[in-house]
Amino acid sequence: MDWSERVDEDTEADLIGWRRYMHERPELSFEEFETTKYVAAMLEEWGIPYDRPMPTGLVAHVHGKHPGPIVAYRCDLDALPIEEQNTFEFRSRTAGKMHACGHDGHTAILLGLARTLNDLRDEIHGEVRLLFQPAEEVTESGARHLIEAGALEGVDAVIGLHLISSIETGLISLTKGPIMAAADTFEITVRGKGGHGGYPHEAIDPLMIAAGLVGQLQTLVSRRVSPMDPAVVSVGSFHAGSAPNIIPGTATLTGTVRTLSEKVRAKIAADLTAMAESYALAHGGIAEVKYGWGSPACANDGPLVDFLLPAAAGAVGSSSVVSLPPEMGGEDFAYYAKVAPTAFALVGSGNKDLESDFPHHHPRFTVDERALGIGLRFMLESVERTSSGQAELPVR
């Protein structure tokens, strides 16, 4: 029988139970100690070997009976610093932290993959490597750290998925080329000269300069980047001052830059720095810019996507496989593409009736748990194509 047919009602109930357990116990990036212990305990129970190349997260190995490729499958473990507003019984037990992006679901799916493949070892060709990755939500990037620790040595392809609330449960998007944006950050500190609010002519007002920059920065996209090239520049915070009658000495802006091409990414980084420095200087101040290079744009390998489209169709039916346009959210799965061909599927988990259509990172975010079984079926169909010896994996 098809490997995905092993996902029965009992398996789906286990996925839901694992996901809810982790949802109640969220941990932030690089702090996923208890989540890692939870995953490790189940792997040990099933007799699946694993490595701990980092303090949190782990890499499990399902070795097949026959020679073949090494294909990695990845989930992310971390939650977000958000106060949950859901009221269901398994809501977060930790104030100020919640799984608001579906990583609890991703981890449950990879656990289901591990257990199922452990029973299929005699039919597997090569190795299926399971990356239980920490710290997807931060610029420091758990993916980059896993790569540096050697977790992808010998890997021929990396496959991942993300539950996504913007498309309905039952749909899978698998798209060639860019699917998510590079996610960079910036911090601009404007230095002026403080003074009395009643005597502005005796000061150099950094708040006024920074306020002007908020608007000027929008011209980086509207006037310096081609309308055919997607890009976003957003200021997310503005900090200045301590009292209504004091002109402060400094003002600080922070924000994010999202792009889909390295050319546009490099241009915005250079122009943002030059604009901030020259604008502040023109108004008598000084601007110091710290530009943080985050994960690159996440792009799917074309031949690997073609190879895996039947796997998506096997999970949901060919009519429910779609190709979404790129989104401007970021995803550190992009780092894996620098090592091996990658494919990242978006698995619909949106259901208005269940109120699982809130956007990611919203305090009411949740998933339609039927999507967990769909995600596992897709991964099993993918393993059957890549590691059963029935078809040859495309390589670069």
VOPAGU-2260 file (C-alpha; in pm, 1 decimal, decimal comma):
REM VOPAGU-2260
SITE   aa  ch    i         X         Y         Z
SITE  MET   A    0       0,0       0,0       0,0
SITE  ASP   A    1     101,2     366,2     -35,4
SITE  TRP   A    2     300,6     482,3     262,2
SITE  SER   A    3      62,6     772,7     322,7
SITE  GLU   A    4    -221,3     525,4     381,2
SITE  ARG   A    5     -57,5     444,9     713,5
SITE  VAL   A    6    -195,2     774,8     843,9
SITE  ASP   A    7    -514,0     644,2    1004,9
SITE  GLU   A    8    -745,6     787,6    1270,0
SITE  ASP   A    9    -520,8     672,3    1552,4
SITE  THR   A   10    -219,3     840,7    1395,1
SITE  GLU   A   11    -412,5    1163,8    1345,4
SITE  ALA   A   12    -522,7    1152,2    1709,2
SITE  ASP   A   13    -159,0    1115,6    1815,3
SITE  LEU   A   14     -57,3    1412,8    1599,7
SITE  ILE   A   15    -323,5    1625,0    1764,2
SITE  GLY   A   16    -220,6    1512,1    2111,5
SITE  TRP   A   17     147,6    1588,6    2050,6
SITE  ARG   A   18      66,3    1925,5    1900,7
SITE  ARG   A   19    -158,0    2024,8    2192,0
SITE  TYR   A   20     102,2    1916,3    2447,8
SITE  MET   A   21     360,6    2142,9    2285,6
SITE  HIS   A   22     110,5    2424,2    2237,5
SITE  GLU   A   23      57,5    2435,8    2613,1
SITE  ARG   A   24     432,6    2454,3    2671,4
SITE  PRO   A   25     580,3    2710,9    2430,5
SITE  GLU   A   26     948,6    2797,5    2440,7
SITE  LEU   A   27    1126,5    3083,1    2265,8
SITE  SER   A   28    1415,6    3058,1    2020,2
SITE  PHE   A   29    1724,5    2880,7    2154,5
SITE  GLU   A   30    1528,1    2805,1    2475,1
SITE  GLU   A   31    1350,1    2490,7    2351,7
SITE  PHE   A   32    1502,0    2263,4    2617,5
SITE  GLU   A   33    1181,3    2093,2    2733,0
SITE  THR   A   34    1051,6    2057,4    2377,8
SITE  THR   A   35    1379,2    1893,0    2279,6
SITE  LYS   A   36    1352,4    1653,6    2575,8
SITE  TYR   A   37     995,8    1570,3    2472,4
SITE  VAL   A   38    1102,5    1486,7    2117,9
SITE  ALA   A   39    1409,8    1294,0    2234,2
SITE  ALA   A   40    1206,6    1079,5    2472,9
SITE  MET   A   41     978,8     961,9    2193,2
SITE  LEU   A   42    1267,9     893,2    1956,7
SITE  GLU   A   43    1432,9     684,6    2229,2
SITE  GLU   A   44    1109,6     494,0    2287,0
SITE  TRP   A   45    1093,7     413,2    1915,3
SITE  GLY   A   46    1463,9     322,6    1896,2
SITE  ILE   A   47    1555,6     600,3    1652,3
SITE  PRO   A   48    1910,9     733,6    1693,6
SITE  TYR   A   49    1970,3    1106,9    1710,9
SITE  ASP   A   50    2245,9    1365,1    1757,3
SITE  ARG   A   51    2247,0    1683,6    1965,7
SITE  PRO   A   52    2470,6    1923,5    1766,4
SITE  MET   A   53    2324,0    2224,3    1949,7
SITE  PRO   A   54    2199,7    2286,9    2306,2
SITE  THR   A   55    1841,8    2275,0    2176,4
SITE  GLY   A   56    1699,9    2084,2    1882,8
SITE  LEU   A   57    1826,6    1753,7    1750,5
SITE  VAL   A   58    1892,3    1555,8    1432,1
SITE  ALA   A   59    1742,4    1207,1    1402,0
SITE  HIS   A   60    1846,2     936,7    1156,9
SITE  VAL   A   61    1628,2     668,3    1001,8
SITE  HIS   A   62    1867,5     440,0     813,9
SITE  GLY   A   63    1719,1     226,3     540,3
SITE  LYS   A   64    1812,9    -130,6     458,8
SITE  HIS   A   65    1926,3     -40,5     107,4
SITE  PRO   A   66    2181,5     210,6     -27,2
SITE  GLY   A   67    2042,6     537,1    -154,3
SITE  PRO   A   68    2031,5     914,3    -109,6
SITE  ILE   A   69    2025,7    1112,9     212,9
SITE  VAL   A   70    1713,0    1328,1     222,3
SITE  ALA   A   71    1645,1    1562,9     512,9
SITE  TYR   A   72    1303,5    1668,0     642,4
SITE  ARG   A   73    1278,0    1967,6     872,8
SITE  CYS   A   74    1048,4    2113,6    1137,4
SITE  ASP   A   75    1093,2    2412,9    1368,3
SITE  LEU   A   76    1046,3    2405,0    1745,4
SITE  ASP   A   77    1024,9    2762,1    1871,0
SITE  ALA   A   78     733,2    2977,8    1980,0
SITE  LEU   A   79     689,8    3355,8    1992,2
SITE  PRO   A   80     684,0    3624,8    2264,8
SITE  ILE   A   81     308,0    3681,6    2234,0
SITE  GLU   A   82      36,1    3668,8    2499,8
SITE  GLU   A   83    -217,2    3413,4    2375,4
SITE  GLN   A   84    -581,1    3523,4    2354,0
SITE  ASN   A   85    -731,3    3187,0    2262,1
SITE  THR   A   86    -954,4    3027,2    2526,0
SITE  PHE   A   87    -940,5    2656,9    2439,4
SITE  GLU   A   88    -822,5    2415,2    2708,0
SITE  PHE   A   89    -474,4    2360,8    2563,9
SITE  ARG   A   90    -384,9    2730,5    2533,8
SITE  SER   A   91     -39,2    2838,7    2645,8
SITE  ARG   A   92      39,8    2788,7    3013,8
SITE  THR   A   93     325,1    3041,3    2997,3
SITE  ALA   A   94     248,0    3412,3    3015,8
SITE  GLY   A   95     378,8    3609,6    2722,2
SITE  LYS   A   96     466,9    3307,4    2507,0
SITE  MET   A   97     263,6    3112,7    2252,9
SITE  HIS   A   98     285,7    2901,7    1940,9
SITE  ALA   A   99     147,7    3164,1    1704,2
SITE  CYS   A  100     301,7    3030,1    1382,9
SITE  GLY   A  101     220,7    2658,4    1374,4
SITE  HIS   A  102     560,4    2523,3    1478,6
SITE  ASP   A  103     393,4    2294,2    1731,9
SITE  GLY   A  104     206,9    2138,9    1439,0
SITE  HIS   A  105     522,3    2108,1    1229,5
SITE  THR   A  106     698,5    1924,3    1512,1
SITE  ALA   A  107     404,5    1689,4    1561,4
SITE  ILE   A  108     410,7    1607,9    1189,5
SITE  LEU   A  109     782,8    1528,9    1195,0
SITE  LEU   A  110     732,6    1306,4    1498,9
SITE  GLY   A  111     464,5    1121,7    1304,8
SITE  LEU   A  112     704,4    1087,3    1013,5
SITE  ALA   A  113     976,0     947,9    1240,6
SITE  ARG   A  114     750,4     684,5    1394,4
SITE  THR   A  115     600,5     575,8    1063,6
SITE  LEU   A  116     935,2     551,8     884,6
SITE  ASN   A  117    1080,1     350,9    1170,7
SITE  ASP   A  118     837,7      73,9    1072,1
SITE  LEU   A  119     938,5     107,5     705,0
SITE  ARG   A  120    1315,2      83,2     743,4
SITE  ASP   A  121    1336,2    -238,8     540,9
SITE  GLU   A  122    1183,2     -53,4     244,6
SITE  ILE   A  123    1387,9     267,6     269,6
SITE  HIS   A  124    1682,7     329,5      39,2
SITE  GLY   A  125    1947,9     550,5     197,5
SITE  GLU   A  126    1883,5     767,7     499,8
SITE  VAL   A  127    1598,0     993,0     601,9
SITE  ARG   A  128    1742,5    1263,7     823,9
SITE  LEU   A  129    1499,0    1448,1    1049,5
SITE  LEU   A  130    1593,1    1802,8    1148,2
SITE  PHE   A  131    1413,9    1915,5    1464,1
SITE  GLN   A  132    1541,9    2270,5    1425,8
SITE  PRO   A  133    1542,1    2537,9    1697,2
SITE  ALA   A  134    1514,9    2912,9    1651,1
SITE  GLU   A  135    1341,7    2977,5    1320,9
SITE  GLU   A  136    1184,5    3299,7    1445,2
SITE  VAL   A  137    1502,5    3501,2    1503,6
SITE  THR   A  138    1767,7    3655,1    1282,8
SITE  GLU   A  139    2035,4    3441,9    1448,0
SITE  SER   A  140    1871,3    3140,8    1274,9
SITE  GLY   A  141    1875,5    2785,4    1399,4
SITE  ALA   A  142    1900,3    2662,1    1039,7
SITE  ARG   A  143    2230,4    2840,8     992,5
SITE  HIS   A  144    2361,9    2698,3    1318,5
SITE  LEU   A  145    2261,2    2343,4    1221,6
SITE  ILE   A  146    2442,8    2379,7     890,4
SITE  GLU   A  147    2754,4    2510,2    1063,2
SITE  ALA   A  148    2737,3    2212,8    1302,4
SITE  GLY   A  149    2747,1    1971,9    1005,9
SITE  ALA   A  150    2387,4    1848,3    1024,6
SITE  LEU   A  151    2354,4    1857,8     643,8
SITE  GLU   A  152    2673,6    1672,4     557,8
SITE  GLY   A  153    2606,1    1439,3     266,0
SITE  VAL   A  154    2245,0    1551,5     225,9
SITE  ASP   A  155    2109,2    1532,2    -129,6
SITE  ALA   A  156    1787,2    1732,7     -72,1
SITE  VAL   A  157    1596,0    1906,8     205,1
SITE  ILE   A  158    1215,7    1910,5     223,2
SITE  GLY   A  159     997,0    2107,8     460,9
SITE  LEU   A  160     648,0    2241,3     507,3
SITE  HIS   A  161     462,6    2519,3     681,7
SITE  LEU   A  162     103,1    2519,1     797,0
SITE  ILE   A  163     -51,9    2837,4     663,2
SITE  SER   A  164    -376,9    3002,2     767,7
SITE  SER   A  165    -423,7    3208,8     452,2
SITE  ILE   A  166    -532,7    2907,6     244,3
SITE  GLU   A  167    -804,6    2656,7     323,4
SITE  THR   A  168    -741,8    2323,2     485,2
SITE  GLY   A  169    -710,1    2058,1     215,8
SITE  LEU   A  170    -491,5    2264,7     -18,1
SITE  ILE   A  171    -115,3    2239,9     -66,0
SITE  SER   A  172      95,2    2500,1    -245,5
SITE  LEU   A  173     418,9    2380,2    -402,8
SITE  THR   A  174     577,6    2650,4    -617,2
SITE  LYS   A  175     900,7    2675,4    -815,1
SITE  GLY   A  176    1138,4    2960,9    -743,0
SITE  PRO   A  177    1103,0    3227,1    -469,7
SITE  ILE   A  178     820,6    3168,4    -223,3
SITE  MET   A  179     922,8    3386,3      73,7
SITE  ALA   A  180    1130,2    3698,9     114,1
SITE  ALA   A  181    1470,4    3775,0     254,6
SITE  ALA   A  182    1411,7    3912,9     603,7
SITE  ASP   A  183    1657,3    4184,9     708,6
SITE  THR   A  184    1643,7    4436,9     992,5
SITE  PHE   A  185    1775,9    4785,9    1050,5
SITE  GLU   A  186    1834,9    5018,0    1344,4
SITE  ILE   A  187    1888,4    5388,1    1287,6
SITE  THR   A  188    2005,8    5602,8    1577,6
SITE  VAL   A  189    1979,9    5974,9    1510,7
SITE  ARG   A  190    2199,2    6194,9    1729,0
SITE  GLY   A  191    2129,1    6564,0    1768,6
SITE  LYS   A  192    2164,4    6807,4    2057,0
SITE  GLY   A  193    1917,7    6802,9    2342,7
SITE  GLY   A  194    1755,7    7110,9    2485,7
SITE  HIS   A  195    1447,6    7281,8    2621,8
SITE  GLY   A  196    1121,1    7229,2    2435,7
SITE  GLY   A  197    1052,9    7601,9    2456,2
SITE  TYR   A  198    1385,1    7690,6    2288,1
SITE  PRO   A  199    1411,8    7457,0    1988,1
SITE  HIS   A  200    1648,4    7694,1    1807,4
SITE  GLU   A  201    1913,3    7612,6    2065,0
SITE  ALA   A  202    1887,1    7235,7    2002,5
SITE  ILE   A  203    1920,1    6994,6    1712,4
SITE  ASP   A  204    1603,8    6790,2    1730,7
SITE  PRO   A  205    1673,0    6421,2    1652,1
SITE  LEU   A  206    1305,8    6335,8    1694,6
SITE  MET   A  207    1212,9    6568,9    1409,6
SITE  ILE   A  208    1488,4    6420,3    1192,9
SITE  ALA   A  209    1382,2    6063,0    1272,8
SITE  ALA   A  210    1015,6    6145,5    1208,6
SITE  GLY   A  211    1108,4    6277,7     865,8
SITE  LEU   A  212    1307,6    5963,9     796,2
SITE  VAL   A  213    1002,5    5745,1     857,0
SITE  GLY   A  214     842,1    5896,1     548,7
SITE  GLN   A  215    1162,5    5922,0     346,2
SITE  LEU   A  216    1239,1    5553,3     391,2
SITE  GLN   A  217     920,0    5466,3     201,2
SITE  THR   A  218    1068,6    5621,2    -111,7
SITE  LEU   A  219    1328,4    5344,8    -116,7
SITE  VAL   A  220    1055,9    5120,0    -257,0
SITE  SER   A  221     832,4    5370,3    -433,7
SITE  ARG   A  222    1107,3    5564,4    -613,3
SITE  ARG   A  223    1426,5    5357,7    -612,5
SITE  VAL   A  224    1309,0    5004,6    -685,9
SITE  SER   A  225    1135,7    4892,2   -1004,3
SITE  PRO   A  226     760,2    4837,2    -959,3
SITE  MET   A  227     822,8    4490,4   -1104,2
SITE  ASP   A  228    1048,6    4394,7    -811,7
SITE  PRO   A  229     863,9    4315,2    -486,1
SITE  ALA   A  230    1009,5    4492,4    -182,3
SITE  VAL   A  231     890,4    4616,2     156,9
SITE  VAL   A  232    1045,4    4862,8     401,0
SITE  SER   A  233     857,5    4893,2     730,4
SITE  VAL   A  234     947,1    5093,6    1040,1
SITE  GLY   A  235     837,5    4894,3    1341,4
SITE  SER   A  236     947,8    5105,7    1637,8
SITE  PHE   A  237    1030,8    5467,5    1719,7
SITE  HIS   A  238    1187,6    5553,7    2054,8
SITE  ALA   A  239    1275,3    5903,7    2169,8
SITE  GLY   A  240    1238,7    6142,0    2458,3
SITE  SER   A  241    1149,6    6132,4    2826,0
SITE  ALA   A  242     927,2    6436,1    2890,9
SITE  PRO   A  243     699,4    6672,4    2693,6
SITE  ASN   A  244     920,1    6978,9    2744,9
SITE  ILE   A  245    1257,6    6817,4    2667,9
SITE  ILE   A  246    1412,0    6784,2    2324,1
SITE  PRO   A  247    1604,9    6456,7    2346,8
SITE  GLY   A  248    1958,4    6398,4    2235,8
SITE  THR   A  249    1883,0    6080,7    2041,2
SITE  ALA   A  250    1600,4    5905,1    1860,1
SITE  THR   A  251    1601,0    5545,3    1738,3
SITE  LEU   A  252    1407,9    5374,0    1459,5
SITE  THR   A  253    1399,0    5000,7    1394,1
SITE  GLY   A  254    1238,4    4817,0    1107,4
SITE  THR   A  255    1248,1    4538,1     852,8
SITE  VAL   A  256    1333,1    4505,9     484,1
SITE  ARG   A  257    1180,3    4228,3     270,5
SITE  THR   A  258    1300,2    4146,5     -81,8
SITE  LEU   A  259    1290,8    3855,0    -325,1
SITE  SER   A  260    1613,9    3918,8    -517,0
SITE  GLU   A  261    1970,9    3965,3    -395,9
SITE  LYS   A  262    2016,5    4259,5    -633,4
SITE  VAL   A  263    1726,7    4454,5    -482,5
SITE  ARG   A  264    1828,7    4346,0    -132,8
SITE  ALA   A  265    2179,4    4488,0    -173,4
SITE  LYS   A  266    2047,3    4810,1    -328,0
SITE  ILE   A  267    1801,7    4881,5     -47,8
SITE  ALA   A  268    2065,5    4809,6     217,3
SITE  ALA   A  269    2309,2    5055,5      58,1
SITE  ASP   A  270    2049,7    5321,6     -19,0
SITE  LEU   A  271    1890,6    5300,9     326,1
SITE  THR   A  272    2224,4    5364,7     491,8
SITE  ALA   A  273    2313,7    5650,0     259,4
SITE  MET   A  274    1969,8    5809,6     292,3
SITE  ALA   A  275    1968,5    5800,7     672,5
SITE  GLU   A  276    2318,2    5944,2     701,9
SITE  SER   A  277    2269,1    6222,9     446,9
SITE  TYR   A  278    1918,4    6317,2     566,0
SITE  ALA   A  279    2036,1    6351,0     925,0
SITE  LEU   A  280    2342,4    6549,5     818,2
SITE  ALA   A  281    2127,3    6786,0     613,1
SITE  HIS   A  282    1933,1    6869,9     929,5
SITE  GLY   A  283    2236,2    6913,4    1150,1
SITE  GLY   A  284    2239,5    6567,4    1307,4
SITE  ILE   A  285    2421,7    6239,5    1267,7
SITE  ALA   A  286    2270,7    5899,5    1187,0
SITE  GLU   A  287    2428,1    5568,3    1279,8
SITE  VAL   A  288    2288,0    5271,1    1087,9
SITE  LYS   A  289    2310,3    4906,0    1186,9
SITE  TYR   A  290    2186,9    4680,0     907,2
SITE  GLY   A  291    2113,6    4320,6    1006,7
SITE  TRP   A  292    2133,1    4064,1     729,3
SITE  GLY   A  293    1873,0    3798,6     801,8
SITE  SER   A  294    1777,0    3486,0     611,2
SITE  PRO   A  295    1789,0    3512,0     230,7
SITE  ALA   A  296    1484,8    3469,3      10,1
SITE  CYS   A  297    1342,3    3118,6      33,9
SITE  ALA   A  298    1335,3    2963,5    -313,8
SITE  ASN   A  299    1230,5    2615,9    -423,8
SITE  ASP   A  300    1441,7    2409,6    -662,4
SITE  GLY   A  301    1247,2    2365,2    -988,8
SITE  PRO   A  302    1340,2    2002,3   -1069,6
SITE  LEU   A  303    1278,2    1896,8    -709,0
SITE  VAL   A  304     935,2    2063,3    -711,4
SITE  ASP   A  305     846,6    1880,5   -1034,5
SITE  PHE   A  306     960,8    1557,5    -870,9
SITE  LEU   A  307     745,8    1618,4    -561,1
SITE  LEU   A  308     425,2    1745,3    -723,4
SITE  PRO   A  309     290,2    1386,6    -741,8
SITE  ALA   A  310     354,9    1360,1    -367,6
SITE  ALA   A  311     140,7    1666,6    -304,4
SITE  ALA   A  312    -127,4    1526,8    -533,3
SITE  GLY   A  313    -110,1    1197,4    -349,0
SITE  ALA   A  314    -180,6    1376,3     -21,7
SITE  VAL   A  315    -471,1    1598,5    -127,7
SITE  GLY   A  316    -558,9    1516,9    -489,9
SITE  SER   A  317    -424,8    1693,8    -797,1
SITE  SER   A  318    -708,4    1948,4    -803,3
SITE  SER   A  319    -610,6    2067,7    -454,2
SITE  VAL   A  320    -246,4    2136,2    -539,5
SITE  VAL   A  321    -201,3    2508,4    -604,4
SITE  SER   A  322      85,5    2746,0    -675,3
SITE  LEU   A  323      72,1    3056,1    -457,9
SITE  PRO   A  324     263,6    3370,6    -552,7
SITE  PRO   A  325     559,4    3465,0    -330,4
SITE  GLU   A  326     485,6    3609,4      13,3
SITE  MET   A  327     689,7    3870,6     198,2
SITE  GLY   A  328     718,5    3673,8     518,8
SITE  GLY   A  329    1062,2    3531,7     595,2
SITE  GLU   A  330    1174,1    3172,3     652,8
SITE  ASP   A  331    1521,5    3054,7     754,0
SITE  PHE   A  332    1464,1    2729,4     562,6
SITE  ALA   A  333    1623,6    2940,5     288,5
SITE  TYR   A  334    1969,9    2868,9     429,1
SITE  TYR   A  335    1937,3    2499,3     343,9
SITE  ALA   A  336    1915,8    2587,6     -26,6
SITE  LYS   A  337    2278,0    2699,6      -9,0
SITE  VAL   A  338    2374,0    2338,3      69,7
SITE  ALA   A  339    2132,3    2118,9    -130,3
SITE  PRO   A  340    1819,5    2141,3    -347,7
SITE  THR   A  341    1519,1    2234,8    -136,9
SITE  ALA   A  342    1141,1    2221,0    -157,5
SITE  PHE   A  343     912,6    2391,4      92,1
SITE  ALA   A  344     539,4    2325,1      78,2
SITE  LEU   A  345     264,9    2540,8     224,5
SITE  VAL   A  346     -10,6    2328,0     376,7
SITE  GLY   A  347    -345,2    2499,4     420,6
SITE  SER   A  348    -479,8    2515,7     776,0
SITE  GLY   A  349    -731,8    2798,1     741,8
SITE  ASN   A  350   -1091,6    2734,6     840,9
SITE  LYS   A  351   -1320,4    3027,8     914,8
SITE  ASP   A  352   -1571,3    2812,5    1101,8
SITE  LEU   A  353   -1296,9    2695,1    1339,5
SITE  GLU   A  354   -1147,2    3045,1    1359,4
SITE  SER   A  355    -815,6    2912,5    1231,6
SITE  ASP   A  356    -789,1    3184,9     968,5
SITE  PHE   A  357    -621,1    3445,5    1189,5
SITE  PRO   A  358    -287,0    3557,8    1044,2
SITE  HIS   A  359      39,1    3415,0    1168,3
SITE  HIS   A  360     186,3    3588,2    1477,5
SITE  HIS   A  361    -163,0    3696,0    1586,9
SITE  PRO   A  362    -258,5    3625,1    1952,6
SITE  ARG   A  363    -563,8    3431,0    1828,8
SITE  PHE   A  364    -366,8    3218,5    1580,7
SITE  THR   A  365    -441,3    2846,6    1573,4
SITE  VAL   A  366    -457,6    2570,7    1312,3
SITE  ASP   A  367    -725,5    2339,8    1179,2
SITE  GLU   A  368    -582,7    2016,8    1316,7
SITE  ARG   A  369    -699,3    1819,0    1014,0
SITE  ALA   A  370    -402,2    1979,5     840,7
SITE  LEU   A  371    -164,0    1774,7    1057,6
SITE  GLY   A  372    -263,4    1449,7     890,1
SITE  ILE   A  373    -243,4    1615,8     549,2
SITE  GLY   A  374     106,5    1739,7     623,5
SITE  LEU   A  375     217,4    1392,3     733,7
SITE  ARG   A  376      67,1    1232,3     423,4
SITE  PHE   A  377     257,3    1479,1     205,5
SITE  MET   A  378     583,7    1401,9     382,1
SITE  LEU   A  379     529,0    1025,7     356,8
SITE  GLU   A  380     443,9    1056,6     -11,3
SITE  SER   A  381     762,8    1260,3     -51,9
SITE  VAL   A  382     975,3     998,6     125,0
SITE  GLU   A  383     819,8     727,1     -88,1
SITE  ARG   A  384     926,8     917,5    -400,9
SITE  THR   A  385    1273,7    1012,8    -278,0
SITE  SER   A  386    1377,3     712,9     -69,4
SITE  SER   A  387    1189,5     400,6    -178,1
SITE  GLY   A  388    1407,9     326,2    -478,2
SITE  GLN   A  389    1112,8     364,6    -715,4
SITE  ALA   A  390    1233,0     690,8    -872,0
SITE  GLU   A  391    1565,5     869,0    -907,2
SITE  LEU   A  392    1602,6    1185,0    -702,1
SITE  PRO   A  393    1699,8    1485,1    -916,5
SITE  VAL   A  394    2036,6    1629,3    -814,9
SITE  ARG   A  395    2220,1    1944,6    -914,3
